[in-house]
């Protein structure tokens, strides 16, 4: 006999080699030779094993494996399940009588139950049943698809420590799923997995669950390396290769013919790379010892795909089918896309449905080895008339209005949009509530395809008044309060000022309130004609920083320094004014500068004012006079020679101290008279109060006679008369 295993649209690696891997969860462990222990002989264990690649249930499949339910019969539990699900490779259920499958949503299971749970309607014998969506209660018709039936056709007990052969077949042509146990048919059902179980999804994860509760057993499933078989027709691109596989007994013998372009004609999974289409026949034994002959045809050609030239939609035919035609390739990836249409369903399949005009593209990929594409255009004409009318215009006082659309055709649906208005409610109804002026567009649909539209302009007096809170203000020592300068263009209005961090002293209801604290002030103006408001804010800052003048201790007035300049005052520059005053001293000069001159002891007060903010600071400086100054005039000398050669040396005659020639000794004299006579005894110079020194300008060189009388009162005091000759030379 001939057996055929078909896995439709099975995704293969680029080289065409099957990559079969399993993911273990919970208490499941790998024990070698593709065998997996779902539960150890312990209570409340729970384990799952999932195949790495998804099973594509749109096609037929044939799976063979072995199950070992342990050695405990009367006290052994609970069983295992073959499960197809959409959660993924990390899915795990609950321990106990649910066999790890209880409450699995969107799933299908074949249970192999070894424990009688009366609440689930279990029979006394070990049994098989088919279930969906995590339901294990045989009394529930919506969850229990078929069974329960006795697992072993000849024995009520399978917990005998033996490996039992299980075969599951599915024929996609008639939807029949059949279960065989130890090579005997046990149970079948007609199932449309894609439509009725997995909600249109055609790829699912598959594997096994197992659990124990208060009773336990060692529960093991063994899977052959080539459990997923290659379909009867395999397509490859020219120059590519693919792995052939049949799900037989890997320990048996395999014979492939012809042997041309096979890497190993005795392997269960030889790699074939024929240059032309070739049919390979294989003879092998299944797990039940039956000799099986299978044929796999490898089609070798370039991939081609075509779509209809155009598709037309109408109100009579609102949904169109876009079919594709390819050459003999299978296991294809179909990728549809559209930039302006809509794909209703069928993505990933050879044909899609659409109800939207547009350009539709299809890219078909075979195993990442060859790619082909095609394009078609879907057109339609669905316009029909729609009337729209507004109940009125909008103001800030009125709030909202209603716009009503009517196509005159029952069953029409409506969709409102606006790019510059605002829809409050009813966007998908005949009447829409709006609260803003603008252009409103209604699109009407009949059966979601026939469509038409209308546009209506809604005007409104909702322009807010122009509001200006005025220029920022600064509070300082000149102006500790300030009036803000708000303005508006509204003819009739109300005003409200408020602040969170400042203080309005008066006039909060006027445009020019008085404020006396720094902060942000918000002006709100309402146009009383249309009820519209607007706001603006202004910042008020403050600058009350006062100068902090300082000065070091001043020098002392003495008889040789009868006038003193006050120095070291800070600040001595910047936007400041200076005002010195005294009640007991005397300011000679500079009373409005940082360094005035004084000639009497006393207290001198300074007021420094910042000219920017008007804030002032003050200080007091004490000036004292010393009467204990001692001066030694024993070194007082008089010049005996002067020159008139304009070399700036020896050109002025006045007394000097030999110990300090640079010191003006005449400043010490309370009384002082200098007379100079020529050789004929005529007086040619006599000192005055303002001019005590003689400069012989215009005088003929020669000897001159002088008489100098002086008297000092500074310190210890001194007086005397000096006379003598002085030589004036060139």
GIWO-V594258 format. One record per backbone hydrogen bond with DSSP energy under -1.0 kcal/mol. NH is the residue of the N-H (numbers start at 1). CO is the residue of the C=O. E is the energy in kcal/mol with one decimal. If there is no record, write none. Layout:
BEGIN
nh={NH:NH}
co={CO:CO}
e={E:E}
END
This chain:
BEGIN
nh={3:10:16:23:25:27:28:29:31:35:36:37:38:39:42:44:47:48:49:50:51:52:55:57:59:61:63:65:66:67:68:76:80:81:82:83:84:85:91:96:99:100:101:103:104:108:109:110:111:112:113:114:120:121:122:126:127:128:129:130:131:132:133:135:138:140:144:145:146:149:151:160:161:164:166:167:168:169:170:171:175:177:178:179:180:181:182:184:186:187:189:191:196:197:198:200:201:204:205:207:208:209:210:211:212:213:219:220:221:222:223:227:230:234:236:240:242:243:244:248:249:252:255:256:257:262:263:267:272:273:278:280:281:282:283:284:286:289:292:293:294:296:297:298:299:301:306:311:313:314:320:322:325:327:333:335:337:344:349:352:353:354:358:360:361:362:363:364:365:366:369:370:372:374:376:378:379:387:389:391:394:399:400:401:403:404:405:406:412:413:415:416:417:424:425:429:432:433:434:435:438:440:441:442:443:444:445:446:449:450:451:452:454:456:458:461:468:473:475:476:477:478:482:484:486:487:489:494:496:497:498:505:506:510:514:515:516:519:521:522:523:524:525:526:527:528:531:534:536:538:540:541:543:550:557:558:564:566:570:576:577:579:580:581:588:589:593:597:598:599:602:604:605:606:607:608:609:610:611:614:617:619:621:623:626:636:637:642:643:644:653:656:658:663:665:667:668:669:670:671:673:675:676:677:678:681:684:685:687:688:694:697:699:702:704:705:706:707:708:709:710:711:712:717:718:720:722:724:726:727:728:729}
co={293:7:13:50:48:46:25:37:35:32:221:29:219:219:40:213:210:25:208:23:206:21:204:55:56:170:168:166:222:164:220:73:112:209:110:207:108:205:88:212:96:94:98:134:101:84:131:82:129:80:127:78:117:118:117:156:113:149:111:146:109:143:107:132:120:137:140:130:130:128:126:158:70:67:65:180:63:178:61:176:171:189:169:187:167:184:165:181:179:179:177:175:192:193:193:194:198:55:85:83:49:81:47:79:45:215:39:68:36:66:34:224:245:297:299:237:272:16:270:246:285:249:283:265:281:259:271:264:242:261:298:296:257:294:255:292:290:286:284:1:282:280:232:278:234:236:325:377:379:317:354:352:306:304:365:363:361:353:346:322:345:320:378:376:337:374:335:372:333:370:366:366:364:362:360:358:311:406:404:402:459:395:398:434:432:389:430:387:409:445:443:427:441:433:433:426:403:425:401:422:458:456:417:454:415:452:413:450:446:446:382:444:442:440:438:394:487:539:541:479:613:613:515:513:511:468:466:526:524:508:522:514:514:507:506:482:503:540:538:498:536:496:534:494:532:492:527:525:523:521:519:473:475:570:624:561:598:596:550:574:609:607:591:605:597:597:590:589:564:586:623:621:581:619:579:617:577:615:575:610:608:606:604:602:557:633:656:727:650:729:694:637:635:660:663:664:665:666:711:711:709:707:685:705:682:678:676:676:674:691:653:695:696:728:726:677:724:675:722:673:720:671:718:714:712:710:708:706:704:640:702:642}
e={-1.1:-1.1:-2.3:-2.8:-2.3:-3.0:-1.6:-2.3:-2.2:-1.3:-2.8:-2.5:-2.4:-1.2:-2.7:-1.7:-2.4:-1.6:-2.4:-2.5:-2.9:-3.8:-3.4:-1.0:-1.3:-1.5:-2.9:-2.3:-2.2:-2.4:-3.1:-1.0:-1.9:-2.4:-2.6:-2.6:-2.9:-2.8:-1.1:-1.5:-2.1:-1.5:-2.5:-2.7:-1.8:-2.5:-2.9:-2.6:-2.6:-3.4:-2.1:-2.2:-1.6:-1.5:-1.8:-2.4:-1.9:-2.9:-1.3:-2.8:-2.8:-1.7:-2.5:-1.6:-2.8:-1.7:-2.8:-2.3:-1.3:-2.3:-2.9:-2.0:-2.6:-3.0:-3.3:-2.3:-2.6:-2.3:-2.8:-2.3:-2.0:-3.1:-2.5:-3.0:-3.0:-2.9:-3.8:-1.3:-3.0:-1.5:-1.9:-3.5:-2.7:-1.5:-2.7:-3.8:-2.1:-2.4:-3.2:-2.1:-2.8:-2.0:-1.9:-1.4:-2.2:-1.8:-1.8:-2.7:-2.3:-2.5:-2.8:-1.3:-2.9:-3.3:-3.0:-2.4:-2.3:-2.0:-3.0:-1.9:-2.7:-2.1:-1.5:-2.0:-2.6:-1.5:-1.7:-1.7:-3.2:-1.9:-2.3:-3.1:-3.4:-2.9:-1.7:-2.5:-2.3:-2.0:-3.8:-1.3:-2.7:-3.0:-3.3:-3.2:-3.6:-1.6:-1.9:-2.2:-3.7:-1.6:-3.0:-3.0:-2.1:-1.1:-2.7:-2.4:-2.2:-2.6:-2.4:-1.7:-2.0:-2.1:-2.1:-2.9:-2.9:-2.6:-2.4:-3.3:-2.6:-2.8:-3.1:-1.2:-2.2:-2.0:-2.3:-3.3:-2.9:-2.3:-2.1:-2.6:-1.9:-2.5:-1.4:-2.1:-2.5:-2.8:-2.4:-2.3:-1.3:-3.4:-2.0:-2.8:-2.6:-2.8:-1.3:-1.9:-2.7:-2.5:-2.7:-1.6:-2.3:-2.7:-3.0:-2.6:-2.9:-3.6:-3.3:-3.1:-1.6:-1.8:-1.3:-1.8:-1.8:-2.3:-2.6:-1.6:-2.4:-1.2:-2.9:-1.3:-1.2:-1.0:-2.2:-2.4:-2.6:-2.3:-1.1:-1.7:-1.9:-1.5:-1.7:-2.1:-1.5:-2.0:-2.7:-2.8:-1.5:-2.3:-2.8:-2.9:-3.5:-2.6:-2.5:-2.1:-3.2:-1.5:-2.3:-1.8:-1.7:-2.0:-3.0:-2.6:-3.4:-2.4:-2.8:-1.6:-3.6:-2.7:-2.9:-2.2:-1.9:-1.4:-2.3:-2.3:-2.8:-1.3:-1.8:-2.9:-3.2:-1.4:-2.4:-3.3:-3.3:-2.9:-2.0:-3.4:-2.1:-3.1:-3.1:-2.4:-2.5:-1.8:-3.2:-2.9:-3.4:-1.9:-3.3:-3.2:-2.7:-1.9:-3.7:-2.4:-2.4:-1.7:-1.3:-1.4:-2.0:-1.0:-2.1:-2.4:-2.9:-2.4:-2.4:-3.9:-2.3:-2.2:-3.1:-1.3:-2.4:-2.5:-2.5:-2.7:-1.4:-2.0:-2.5:-2.7:-3.1:-2.4:-4.1:-2.6:-2.6:-2.4:-4.2:-1.8:-1.1:-2.2:-3.7:-1.9:-2.9:-2.4:-3.3:-2.7}
END
